[in-house]
Amino acid sequence: MSPRSWLRSFHTGPDVASRPVELVCFPHAGGSAGYFVPLSAQLEGVTQVLAVQYPGRQDRWGEPAIDNIAELAEHVVAALGPARSGGRLALFGHSMGALVAYEVARRLPSARLYVSGCPAPSRGVEATKGIRDDAGLLADLRRLNGTDAGLLADPEMLELILPALRADYHAVRTYQWQPGPEPRCPVRVLTGSHDTRTPPHVMADWKRHTTGPCHFDEFEGGHFYLTEHTGPVADLLAADLAQAV
C-alpha cells in the first residue's frame, strides 16, 4: 500500500507560514475520510486538514481492511513521513479513530491530541466486547444512530461495507493498551452529553495518557454529536490551534 494513499485533503489550507500546525483526522469504526469534509470546510482558513482513509472503504474498496489499532497507527506514521515529525501536527480522532490517533501520538511528536467519543485507552471500549457477529455489529450501529438506516437495510450495500466494519469492530474489541511512553502534548477530550459510551468516569482517565495538560469539553448530543455541531467544534479547534507552537 502506498503511504500517500492513507491521507486525503479536501480543501486548500492557508500558507504554511500562517498556520500553526496541520490537523490530521481519524474516522470512527466503519467511517471514512469523507466524514471530515464539513470540518475541513470550516477550518479552511485556519489550517490544512488531512483525513485518514483506512483501507477497505470508498476509493480503497479493493484493499483488505486492517483489524488492529497498532498496525493502523504504524501505517499512518509511515504515511505522514519524517517531513512531518517535527511536532507540527495536531491529531483529531473520533471513536475508534481516537485510539488510532492516540497510538500515532505515542509514536510521532505532536502539538495537540484531540480525542472524541472514546473512553480512555487503559479502559478499552467495553460496549464492543460482546459483539461477535454481524447481527450484533449492526444492532450497535443502529443504537449509535450515526449510519443511514437505509444503508443498513440494503443487502447489496451491506455486502460492500461489512468487511471493513468487521475489521474495525475487531480492532476496537481486541485493543489492549500497553504501558509505555505517553504523548507529551496537551490532550483535549470531547464528548456528547448523551453518549452512553462516554460517561464522565470513563473519560476522566484520559488525563493518565499525557504528560501535558488535559482538558474536557462537552457538546449537546449523542455519540455522533460532531455531525450536528461541526461549527462549534471547529471554533474550539481553531482557537486552540492558534495557541499551538
ZISULLIN-V246016 format. One record per residue. RES is the residue in three letters. SS is DSSP state (H for helix, E for strand, L for the rest). PHI is phi as a letter, one per 30 degrees, with the letter a starting at -180 (999 if undefined). PSI is psi in radians with two decimals (NA if undefined). Layout:
<<RES | SS | PHI | PSI> <RES | SS | PHI | PSI>>
This chain:
<<MET | L | 999 | 2.29> <SER | L | d | 2.34> <PRO | H | e | -0.65> <ARG | H | d | -0.44> <SER | H | d | -0.14> <TRP | H | d | -0.22> <LEU | E | b | 2.44> <ARG | E | b | 2.52> <SER | L | b | 2.23> <PHE | L | c | -0.37> <HIS | L | b | 2.71> <THR | L | d | 2.15> <GLY | L | d | 3.02> <PRO | L | d | 2.94> <ASP | L | e | 2.50> <VAL | H | e | -0.69> <ALA | H | d | -0.39> <SER | H | c | 0.05> <ARG | L | c | 2.44> <PRO | L | d | -0.74> <VAL | L | a | 2.94> <GLU | E | c | 2.58> <LEU | E | c | 2.08> <VAL | E | c | 2.18> <CYS | E | c | 2.40> <PHE | E | c | 2.09> <PRO | L | d | 2.90> <HIS | L | d | 3.04> <ALA | L | d | 2.25> <GLY | L | i | -0.11> <GLY | L | d | 3.02> <SER | L | b | 2.99> <ALA | H | e | -0.59> <GLY | H | d | -0.34> <TYR | H | e | -0.45> <PHE | H | c | 0.18> <VAL | H | e | -0.83> <PRO | H | d | -0.71> <LEU | H | d | -0.70> <SER | H | d | -0.72> <ALA | H | d | -0.70> <GLN | H | d | -0.51> <LEU | L | c | 0.22> <GLU | L | e | -0.68> <GLY | L | d | 0.02> <VAL | L | c | -0.87> <THR | L | a | 2.91> <GLN | L | d | 2.17> <VAL | E | c | 2.21> <LEU | E | c | 2.24> <ALA | E | c | 2.36> <VAL | E | d | 2.31> <GLN | L | c | 1.81> <TYR | L | d | 2.65> <PRO | L | d | 2.73> <GLY | L | j | 0.24> <ARG | L | a | 2.77> <GLN | H | h | -2.14> <ASP | H | d | 0.11> <ARG | H | c | 0.51> <TRP | L | e | -0.73> <GLY | L | d | -0.08> <GLU | L | c | 2.51> <PRO | L | d | 2.38> <ALA | L | d | 2.70> <ILE | L | c | 2.29> <ASP | L | c | 0.61> <ASN | L | b | 2.17> <ILE | H | d | -0.80> <ALA | H | d | -0.68> <GLU | H | d | -0.72> <LEU | H | e | -0.78> <ALA | H | d | -0.73> <GLU | H | d | -0.70> <HIS | H | d | -0.70> <VAL | H | d | -0.72> <VAL | H | e | -0.76> <ALA | H | d | -0.68> <ALA | H | d | -0.67> <LEU | H | d | -0.63> <GLY | L | i | 2.94> <PRO | H | d | -0.44> <ALA | H | d | -0.37> <ARG | H | c | 0.46> <SER | L | c | 0.20> <GLY | L | c | 0.31> <GLY | L | i | 0.22> <ARG | L | c | 0.60> <LEU | E | b | 2.48> <ALA | E | c | 2.49> <LEU | E | c | 2.30> <PHE | E | b | 2.05> <GLY | E | b | 2.38> <HIS | E | c | 2.27> <SER | L | h | -2.14> <MET | H | e | -0.65> <GLY | H | d | -0.47> <ALA | H | d | -0.66> <LEU | H | d | -0.74> <VAL | H | d | -0.79> <ALA | H | d | -0.73> <TYR | H | d | -0.78> <GLU | H | d | -0.56> <VAL | H | d | -0.74> <ALA | H | d | -0.46> <ARG | H | d | -0.39> <ARG | H | c | -0.37> <LEU | L | b | 2.18> <PRO | L | e | 2.29> <SER | L | b | 2.65> <ALA | L | d | -0.56> <ARG | E | a | 2.63> <LEU | E | b | 2.11> <TYR | E | c | 2.15> <VAL | E | b | 2.33> <SER | E | b | 2.28> <GLY | L | i | 0.64> <CYS | L | b | 2.26> <PRO | L | d | 2.82> <ALA | L | e | 2.53> <PRO | L | e | -0.65> <SER | L | d | -0.24> <ARG | L | c | -0.58> <GLY | L | i | 2.90> <VAL | L | c | 1.57> <GLU | H | e | -0.54> <ALA | H | d | -0.33> <THR | H | c | -0.16> <LYS | L | d | -0.56> <GLY | L | c | 0.05> <ILE | L | d | 1.91> <ARG | L | b | -0.12> <ASP | L | b | 3.04> <ASP | H | d | -0.63> <ALA | H | d | -0.76> <GLY | H | d | -0.67> <LEU | H | d | -0.83> <LEU | H | d | -0.63> <ALA | H | d | -0.68> <ASP | H | d | -0.73> <LEU | H | d | -0.72> <ARG | H | d | -0.69> <ARG | H | d | -0.68> <LEU | H | d | -0.38> <ASN | L | h | 0.69> <GLY | L | c | 0.01> <THR | L | b | 2.39> <ASP | L | e | 2.16> <ALA | H | d | -0.60> <GLY | H | d | -0.64> <LEU | H | d | -0.75> <LEU | H | d | -0.32> <ALA | L | c | -0.03> <ASP | L | c | 1.90> <PRO | H | e | -0.66> <GLU | H | d | -0.71> <MET | H | d | -0.68> <LEU | H | d | -0.65> <GLU | H | d | -0.55> <LEU | H | d | -0.70> <ILE | H | c | -0.33> <LEU | H | d | -0.67> <PRO | H | e | -0.76> <ALA | H | d | -0.70> <LEU | H | d | -0.76> <ARG | H | e | -0.77> <ALA | H | d | -0.77> <ASP | H | d | -0.80> <TYR | H | d | -0.64> <HIS | H | d | -0.72> <ALA | H | d | -0.76> <VAL | H | d | -0.76> <ARG | H | d | -0.62> <THR | H | c | 0.00> <TYR | L | d | 2.28> <GLN | L | b | 2.04> <TRP | L | d | 2.37> <GLN | L | c | 2.25> <PRO | L | e | 2.53> <GLY | L | l | -3.03> <PRO | L | e | 2.38> <GLU | L | c | 2.78> <PRO | E | e | 2.50> <ARG | L | c | -0.08> <CYS | L | d | 2.84> <PRO | E | d | 2.54> <VAL | E | c | 2.36> <ARG | E | b | 2.20> <VAL | E | c | 2.10> <LEU | E | c | 2.39> <THR | E | b | 2.77> <GLY | E | c | 2.41> <SER | L | d | -0.42> <HIS | L | c | 0.36> <ASP | L | d | 1.90> <THR | L | d | -0.28> <ARG | L | d | -0.26> <THR | L | b | 0.96> <PRO | L | d | 2.77> <PRO | H | e | -0.66> <HIS | H | d | -0.43> <VAL | H | d | -0.26> <MET | H | c | -0.51> <ALA | H | e | -0.49> <ASP | H | d | -0.13> <TRP | H | e | -0.49> <LYS | H | d | -0.31> <ARG | H | d | -0.21> <HIS | H | c | 0.52> <THR | E | a | 2.59> <THR | L | c | -0.01> <GLY | L | c | -2.99> <PRO | L | d | 2.72> <CYS | E | b | 2.19> <HIS | E | c | 2.67> <PHE | E | b | 2.35> <ASP | E | b | 2.38> <GLU | E | c | 2.42> <PHE | E | b | 2.61> <GLU | L | d | 2.32> <GLY | L | k | -3.10> <GLY | L | c | -2.58> <HIS | L | d | -0.59> <PHE | L | c | 0.72> <TYR | H | e | -0.52> <LEU | H | d | -0.56> <THR | H | d | -0.67> <GLU | H | c | -0.34> <HIS | L | b | 0.69> <THR | H | e | -0.73> <GLY | H | d | -0.95> <PRO | H | d | -0.65> <VAL | H | d | -0.74> <ALA | H | d | -0.70> <ASP | H | d | -0.75> <LEU | H | d | -0.82> <LEU | H | d | -0.75> <ALA | H | d | -0.78> <ALA | H | d | -0.70> <ASP | H | d | -0.71> <LEU | H | d | -0.50> <ALA | L | d | -0.36> <GLN | L | c | -0.19> <ALA | L | d | 2.45> <VAL | L | b | NA>>
